Amino acid sequence: MTIESGTWSVEDTDIIARAVIEAPSVHDAQPWNLLLPAHAAELEERSAFSTFVDPGAFTDPGTDTLRPDRFISCGTAVANLELAIRVLGRNTHTVLFPDPDRPSLIARVESRGASVPTSSDLRLYAAISHRHSHRDAFADIPVPAECLGDIVAAGTRVPGVDIRLLASDEAPALADMLTYSAEIRRRNPHYQRELFSWTSHWQPQGNTEIVTTWSATLDDHGAAGKALITTGIPDTSALADAIDRESVLLFSAESDDPVELVRIGMATERAWLAAVDARLSASVLTHPLRIGDSAQRLAARLGMPVAPQLIMRIGY
Ligand SMILES: Cc1cc2nc3c(=O)[nH]c(=O)nc-3n(C[C@H](O)[C@H](O)[C@H](O)COP(=O)(O)O)c2cc1C
């Protein structure tokens, strides 16, 4: 973190830095740097991550498949940054990618004069330290429609982001997509833990499977001939039933340009904090959407004009 004297006191710096550190990020990597120049707070993409290549991504060599998730992660930090500065009693004005000469500069949040924080800012800010990923089944209690409406409204305050509530008859489409991507990944030994982490969101009891049927045609990346204890692919209709018992939101924007992905991150964090404020829990998933054409397939099944970038589960 870089701080210029003048605008920010030590206490201000502490509040702002804590809010940013508590933002959710892909693999908890916190892929940003916080700078506090005079009259503004800046969030830079941490370039140390940009050379990471996902070994099981099945894309062109050198493709940085985690990049969309890093932009979304930076967006969640921008949302917390705005809330922290407003709770300090200042107006904010946020510009995304403000300086073409500094392409890694994701956002500049300018502090513009004194203002009383709104009750909504105060509530969302208070939720920051209570938010965490709930990668487990929720209680079998439906989330009231009004509550979901407030959560969606908190997210869509960010312009250009669409948040779609998955309808009951759409649960099979999401279940199909999850099993489709799991099927592609399951025989890659690098991914067994991760596979568990996404199918187990809905089926925490999981199921174990021993794979001994490696062959070159099944898996280009795996160790042919070796047995592997892994998570079994869940039964699609049981998974659809589990999804149907929960509330699921799909986040998308017009394009996958960095600026749109940062906005999706901002909307994600605001919606997540609104859920926490309503005494709900949530978890997010993007990994299954990044495998092959899975996101496009889901969009086609749901008649969405663009592919979803992030899935959020919400429940008690
Ligand atoms: C862009 C993004 C993508 C994420 N994708 C996944 C995912 O696919 N599966 C998962 O279990 N968690 C995912 N997470 C959640 C992070 O792993 C989690 O926020 C982080 O480890 C910090 O933990 P916490 O949310 O409990 O604070 C994602 C988070 C972000 C911001």
The ligand as an SDF file (V2000), in Angstrom:
LIG
                    3D

 31 33  0  0  0  0  0  0  0  0999 V2000
  -14.2140  -13.7070   -9.0440 C   0  0  0  0  0  0  0  0  0  0  0  0
  -14.3570  -14.7720   -7.9980 C   0  0  0  0  0  0  0  0  0  0  0  0
  -14.5010  -16.0970   -8.3780 C   0  0  0  0  0  0  0  0  0  0  0  0
  -14.6790  -17.0920   -7.4250 C   0  0  0  0  0  0  0  0  0  0  0  0
  -14.8960  -18.3830   -7.8380 N   0  0  0  0  0  0  0  0  0  0  0  0
  -15.1190  -19.3480   -6.9200 C   0  0  0  0  0  0  0  0  0  0  0  0
  -15.4370  -20.6880   -7.3340 C   0  0  0  0  0  0  0  0  0  0  0  0
  -15.5600  -20.9890   -8.5150 O   0  0  0  0  0  0  0  0  0  0  0  0
  -15.6470  -21.6240   -6.3620 N   0  0  0  0  0  0  0  0  0  0  0  0
  -15.5670  -21.3040   -5.0380 C   0  0  0  0  0  0  0  0  0  0  0  0
  -15.7630  -22.1890   -4.1970 O   0  0  0  0  0  0  0  0  0  0  0  0
  -15.2760  -20.0350   -4.6140 N   0  0  0  0  0  0  0  0  0  0  0  0
  -15.0760  -19.0620   -5.5330 C   0  0  0  0  0  0  0  0  0  0  0  0
  -14.8410  -17.7820   -5.1220 N   0  0  0  0  0  0  0  0  0  0  0  0
  -14.8230  -17.4500   -3.6870 C   0  0  0  0  0  0  0  0  0  0  0  0
  -13.4140  -17.2230   -3.1690 C   0  0  0  0  0  0  0  0  0  0  0  0
  -12.6990  -18.4360   -3.1900 O   0  0  0  0  0  0  0  0  0  0  0  0
  -13.5010  -16.6420   -1.7500 C   0  0  0  0  0  0  0  0  0  0  0  0
  -14.1690  -15.4070   -1.8070 O   0  0  0  0  0  0  0  0  0  0  0  0
  -12.1330  -16.4500   -1.1440 C   0  0  0  0  0  0  0  0  0  0  0  0
  -11.4920  -17.6750   -0.9630 O   0  0  0  0  0  0  0  0  0  0  0  0
  -12.2160  -15.7240    0.2130 C   0  0  0  0  0  0  0  0  0  0  0  0
  -13.0190  -16.4310    1.1340 O   0  0  0  0  0  0  0  0  0  0  0  0
  -14.2900  -15.7600    1.7950 P   0  0  0  0  0  0  0  0  0  0  0  0
  -15.2900  -15.4580    0.6790 O   0  0  0  0  0  0  0  0  0  0  0  0
  -14.8120  -16.7500    2.7750 O   0  0  0  0  0  0  0  0  0  0  0  0
  -13.8440  -14.4600    2.4320 O   0  0  0  0  0  0  0  0  0  0  0  0
  -14.6740  -16.7580   -6.0520 C   0  0  0  0  0  0  0  0  0  0  0  0
  -14.5210  -15.4240   -5.6640 C   0  0  0  0  0  0  0  0  0  0  0  0
  -14.3900  -14.4340   -6.6250 C   0  0  0  0  0  0  0  0  0  0  0  0
  -14.2790  -12.9930   -6.2030 C   0  0  0  0  0  0  0  0  0  0  0  0
  1  2  1  0
  2  3  1  0
  2 30  2  0
  3  4  2  0
  4  5  1  0
  4 28  1  0
  5  6  2  0
  6  7  1  0
  6 13  1  0
  7  8  2  0
  7  9  1  0
  9 10  1  0
 10 11  2  0
 10 12  1  0
 12 13  2  0
 13 14  1  0
 14 15  1  0
 14 28  1  0
 15 16  1  0
 16 17  1  0
 16 18  1  0
 18 19  1  0
 18 20  1  0
 20 21  1  0
 20 22  1  0
 22 23  1  0
 23 24  1  0
 24 25  2  0
 24 26  1  0
 24 27  1  0
 28 29  2  0
 29 30  1  0
 30 31  1  0
M  END
$$$$
